[in-house]
Amino acid sequence: MKRTLVIGDIHGGLIALKQVLDRATVTREDHLIFLGDYVDGWSDSVNVVDFLIELSQQQEVTLIRGNHDNLVYQWLKGKEMSPKWIQHGGQSTKRAYAKLSDAEKEAHLPFYERLQDYYIDDQNRMFCHAGFQNLNGPSHEWNSTTFYWDRTLWEMVCAMREDLTPEDLLYPKRLWLFKEIYIGHTPVTRLGETEPVQKANVWNIDTGAAFLGTISVLDVDTKMFWQSDPVWELYPEEKGRNRTSYTASNAFVKG
C-alpha cells in the first residue's frame, strides 16, 4: 500500500538517513517528502545529494528547499559567504565538495535549483521547511526566503493555549488554511523532546540530526514514525554542528 512519508532535517547524515529509511521499510510505492536541510553538518553532504538524486529517479520524491540548501547553492554559484555559514555546518560541506571536480560540482546545481519552496497535497496538507507568514497563505508570500527561514509559525503554535480550537475567534488565521502543516528547521530538542512534535495542526519533524538527535520519518496518515540512531553516534569522529564535546549523558540536551 502506498504511504506518504515525511522526512525531517538530514544535515549530511547519510548513514542515519539510510538507516531510518530501512527501519521504515520504505518501498518504491511510497511517496517520500523531504523537508530540506540535506547539507551542512556531518561529512556526507555531497553523498546525501547524490543519494537523493538517484532516489528521485526510482520513486515519487518531493524535495523541499531548506535554508542550508539555499546557502550551499549560493556558495556553489560563487557568492562570498558569511563566516556564520562556516560556523553552522558549512565547513563540512566545503570539505566534501573540495573532493569533487568543477564538472561534478556543476552537476549538482540542478538538484538545488529544482527544490520546492513548499508542497500542498490533495488532502490540503502543507509541507515546507520552516513556515510562512502571510495570512492569505503561501501563494501570497512576498519573499520566498520565508519558507526556509521563518520561525514565527513554530513559535506561534508553541505559545498557543492548548485549549484553543479552530472555532475560537483567537485561533490563528494561518492555521485555518490547511488540514495539517509539516515543517522542520527548528529542532524539537530545544523543547527537550526527541520525537516529532505536534502543536495545534503543525507537526515538527526536525529531531536534531545536525546536533545530538536523530533523523525521523513519519507516516502522515497513521502518524507512526521511525528514527535513526543519534546521528553523532554514527559519525563518532565528527562533531556535526556541535561546537563543544559531548557524551551519551548529554546527547539530547543541546538544541
C-alpha positions in Angstrom: 0.0 0.0 0.0 1.3 3.4 -0.9 2.3 5.6 2.0 3.1 9.3 2.3 6.2 9.6 4.4 7.7 12.9 5.5 11.4 13.1 6.5 13.0 15.7 8.7 16.3 17.5 8.5 19.3 15.4 7.4 22.4 17.7 7.6 24.8 15.4 5.8 24.0 12.3 7.8 23.6 9.8 5.0 24.4 6.8 7.3 21.5 7.8 9.5 19.2 8.5 6.5 19.7 5.1 5.0 19.2 3.5 8.4 15.9 5.2 9.1 14.5 4.5 5.6 15.4 0.9 6.2 13.6 0.9 9.5 10.5 2.4 7.9 10.7 -0.4 5.3 10.4 2.1 2.5 9.3 0.7 -0.8 9.2 2.2 -4.3 5.4 2.6 -3.8 5.9 5.1 -1.1 5.8 8.9 -1.7 8.7 10.4 0.2 8.6 14.1 1.1 11.9 15.5 2.4 11.6 18.8 4.4 15.0 20.2 3.4 18.4 20.8 5.0 20.1 18.0 3.3 23.6 19.5 3.8 25.8 21.3 6.4 26.7 19.3 9.5 28.1 15.8 9.0 30.6 14.8 6.4 28.2 13.2 3.8 26.5 16.3 2.4 27.7 15.6 -1.1 26.7 11.9 -0.8 23.3 12.8 0.5 22.7 14.9 -2.6 23.8 12.1 -4.8 21.6 9.6 -2.9 18.5 11.8 -3.3 19.1 12.4 -7.0 19.2 8.6 -7.5 16.2 8.0 -5.2 14.2 10.6 -7.2 14.8 8.5 -10.3 13.3 5.4 -8.7 10.1 6.6 -7.0 7.9 9.6 -6.2 10.0 12.0 -4.2 9.2 15.6 -3.2 12.2 17.7 -2.2 11.6 20.8 -0.2 14.3 23.6 0.0 15.9 24.2 3.4 17.8 27.3 4.4 21.1 25.4 4.4 20.4 24.1 0.9 20.0 27.6 -0.3 23.2 28.7 1.4 25.2 25.9 -0.3 23.6 26.7 -3.6 24.7 30.3 -3.3 28.2 29.2 -2.4 28.4 26.9 -5.4 27.3 29.7 -7.6 30.3 31.8 -6.3 28.8 34.0 -3.7 31.1 35.1 -0.9 29.6 33.6 2.3 29.3 34.9 5.8 31.6 33.2 8.4 28.4 32.2 10.2 27.7 29.7 7.5 31.1 28.1 8.1 30.3 28.0 11.9 26.9 26.4 11.4 27.9 23.4 9.3 29.3 24.9 6.1 32.8 23.8 6.8 32.0 20.1 6.5 30.1 20.9 3.2 33.1 22.8 1.8 35.4 19.9 2.7 33.0 17.4 0.9 32.8 19.5 -2.2 36.6 20.1 -2.3 36.9 16.4 -3.3 34.8 17.0 -6.5 35.8 18.3 -9.8 34.3 21.5 -11.2 32.2 19.5 -13.5 30.9 17.3 -10.7 30.0 20.4 -8.6 28.2 21.9 -11.7 26.2 18.7 -12.0 24.7 19.3 -8.5 23.3 22.7 -9.4 20.1 21.4 -11.0 19.3 19.5 -7.8 19.4 22.7 -5.7 17.5 24.6 -8.4 14.6 22.2 -8.6 14.0 22.2 -4.8 10.4 23.4 -4.0 9.6 26.1 -1.5 6.5 24.2 -0.3 4.2 21.4 -1.4 0.4 21.0 -0.8 -1.0 17.6 -1.3 -4.5 16.6 -2.4 -5.7 16.4 1.2 -4.8 20.1 1.8 -1.7 19.2 3.9 1.2 21.6 3.5 4.9 20.7 3.7 7.7 23.3 3.9 11.0 23.6 5.7 10.3 26.5 8.1 6.9 28.2 7.7 5.0 31.0 6.1 3.7 34.4 7.4 1.1 35.7 5.0 -2.4 35.3 6.5 -3.8 34.6 3.0 -1.5 31.6 2.5 1.9 30.8 1.0 0.9 31.8 -2.6 0.7 35.4 -1.2 4.1 35.4 0.4 6.2 38.3 -0.6 9.6 36.7 -0.1 10.4 33.1 -0.8 13.1 33.1 1.9 10.3 32.9 4.4 9.6 29.3 3.5 13.0 28.2 4.6 14.0 30.8 7.3 10.8 31.6 9.2 10.4 30.6 12.8 7.3 32.6 13.7 4.9 29.8 12.7 6.5 27.3 15.0 7.0 29.9 17.8 3.3 30.8 17.5 1.9 27.3 17.9 4.3 26.6 20.8 3.0 29.7 22.6 -0.7 29.0 21.9 -3.1 27.9 24.6 -3.6 24.2 24.2 -7.4 24.5 24.7 -7.7 26.9 21.7 -9.8 25.4 18.9 -10.3 26.4 15.3 -13.8 27.7 16.2 -12.2 30.2 18.6 -12.0 33.8 17.3 -8.4 34.0 18.6 -7.4 30.9 16.6 -4.5 32.0 14.3 -5.7 32.6 10.7 -2.7 30.9 9.2 -3.7 27.6 10.8 -7.2 27.7 9.3 -5.8 27.4 5.8 -4.5 23.8 6.0 -5.6 20.5 7.4 -2.0 19.9 8.7 1.3 21.6 8.2 4.6 19.7 8.3 7.9 21.6 9.0 11.5 21.1 10.1 14.1 23.8 10.6 13.8 24.3 14.4 14.9 21.2 16.3 12.4 19.8 18.8 15.3 19.1 21.1 15.1 22.8 22.0 11.9 21.8 23.8 13.6 18.9 25.4 11.8 16.5 23.0 13.4 13.7 21.0 10.4 12.7 18.8 8.3 14.5 16.2 6.1 17.1 18.0 2.6 18.3 17.2 1.4 21.7 18.2 -2.1 22.6 17.0 -2.2 21.3 13.4 1.6 21.8 12.9 4.0 18.8 13.0 7.7 19.5 13.5 9.8 16.6 12.2 13.3 18.1 12.9 14.6 15.9 15.7 18.0 17.4 15.9 20.1 15.4 13.4 22.6 18.2 13.0 23.3 18.2 16.7 22.7 15.3 19.1 19.4 14.0 17.8 18.1 11.7 15.1 16.6 11.7 11.6 12.9 11.0 11.7 10.4 9.6 9.2 6.7 10.0 9.9 3.7 8.4 8.1 1.4 11.4 7.6 -1.8 9.3 7.6 -1.2 7.0 10.6 1.3 9.2 12.5 3.6 6.2 13.0 7.2 7.2 13.0 10.7 5.8 12.8 14.0 7.2 13.9 17.7 6.6 13.2 20.2 6.2 15.9 21.5 9.5 17.2 23.5 10.7 14.2 26.5 11.7 16.2 26.9 8.0 17.2 27.1 7.1 13.6 29.8 9.7 12.9 32.0 9.2 16.1 35.0 11.1 14.8 33.0 14.2 13.9 31.1 17.0 15.8 28.5 17.9 13.2 27.2 21.3 14.2 28.1 20.8 17.9 30.7 23.3 19.0 31.7 21.5 22.1 32.5 17.9 23.0 29.6 15.7 24.0 28.9 12.4 25.6 25.9 10.0 25.8 24.8 11.6 29.0 24.0 14.9 27.4 23.1 13.6 23.9 19.6 15.1 23.8 20.2 18.3 25.8 21.6 20.5 23.2 19.4 22.1 20.6 
